[in-house]
């Protein structure tokens, strides 16, 4: 389905996704921070498992847990933030612009 301007019925419409980009960025930072925090809190488990390899194993277990937790949290936060931003773009903000008549509009609910 291609978009058409509701005013002039032109198919030349540009869509802007500002809220989706901002939501994805904020979600990534928040999710990564939450993931690292949870991984550091659970670093005791990594340290216990790595204890079999000695001090190096404890350090590597804690650091790898924090890195993986941050990556997993960042991906989840990015996806959630992008979905929220996309919903805002589509139904709240006028994110479509007709390139012929200059009319700004959003999608019907």
C-alpha positions in Angstrom: 0.0 0.0 0.0 1.5 3.3 -1.1 0.8 6.5 0.8 -1.2 9.2 -0.9 -1.7 12.8 0.3 -5.3 13.2 1.6 -5.4 16.8 0.3 -4.2 16.4 -3.3 -4.0 12.5 -3.7 -0.4 12.7 -4.8 1.6 9.5 -4.3 4.8 11.5 -3.7 5.0 11.4 0.0 8.1 11.5 2.3 7.9 9.8 5.7 10.1 11.0 8.6 10.8 8.8 11.6 12.2 11.2 14.1 10.5 9.7 17.2 11.5 6.2 16.2 15.2 7.2 15.9 15.2 9.0 19.3 13.2 6.2 20.9 15.7 3.6 19.6 18.7 5.6 20.9 17.2 6.2 24.3 16.1 2.5 24.6 19.6 1.3 23.6 21.3 3.4 26.3 18.8 2.5 28.9 18.7 -1.2 28.0 22.5 -1.4 28.0 22.8 0.2 31.4 20.1 -2.1 32.8 21.8 -5.1 31.2 25.2 -4.2 32.6 23.7 -3.5 36.0 22.0 -6.9 36.1 25.1 -8.6 34.8 27.3 -7.0 37.5 24.8 -7.9 40.1 24.9 -11.5 38.8 28.7 -11.4 38.4 29.0 -13.6 41.5 27.7 -16.5 39.4 30.3 -15.8 36.8 33.0 -15.5 39.4 31.9 -18.8 41.0 32.0 -20.6 37.6 35.3 -18.9 36.8 36.8 -19.8 40.2 37.8 -23.2 38.8 40.3 -21.4 36.5 41.7 -19.2 39.3 41.8 -15.4 39.5 42.0 -15.0 35.7 38.8 -17.1 35.4 37.0 -15.0 38.0 37.9 -11.8 36.2 37.0 -13.1 32.7 33.7 -14.5 34.0 32.7 -11.2 35.5 33.8 -9.1 32.5 32.2 -11.3 29.9 29.0 -11.4 31.9 28.9 -7.6 32.0 29.6 -7.3 28.3 27.0 -9.9 27.2 24.5 -8.4 29.6 25.0 -5.0 28.1 24.7 -6.2 24.6 21.5 -8.2 25.3 20.0 -5.3 27.2 20.9 -2.8 24.5 19.3 -4.9 21.8 16.1 -5.3 23.8 15.9 -1.6 24.7 16.6 -0.6 21.1 13.7 -2.8 19.8 11.3 -1.6 22.5 12.2 2.1 22.0 11.9 1.8 18.2 8.5 0.3 18.5 7.3 3.0 20.8 8.8 5.7 18.6 7.2 4.2 15.5 3.8 4.2 17.1 4.3 7.9 18.1 5.4 8.7 14.5 2.4 6.9 12.9 -0.4 8.1 15.1 0.5 11.2 17.1 3.1 13.1 15.1 2.5 14.3 11.6 5.4 12.4 10.1 4.3 12.3 6.4 4.9 15.2 4.1 3.4 15.6 0.6 6.2 16.7 -1.8 3.8 18.5 -4.1 1.5 20.5 -1.9 3.5 20.5 1.4 0.6 19.0 3.5 1.8 17.2 6.7 -0.3 14.3 7.9 -0.2 11.1 9.9 -1.8 7.8 9.2 -5.4 7.2 10.0 -6.1 5.3 13.2 
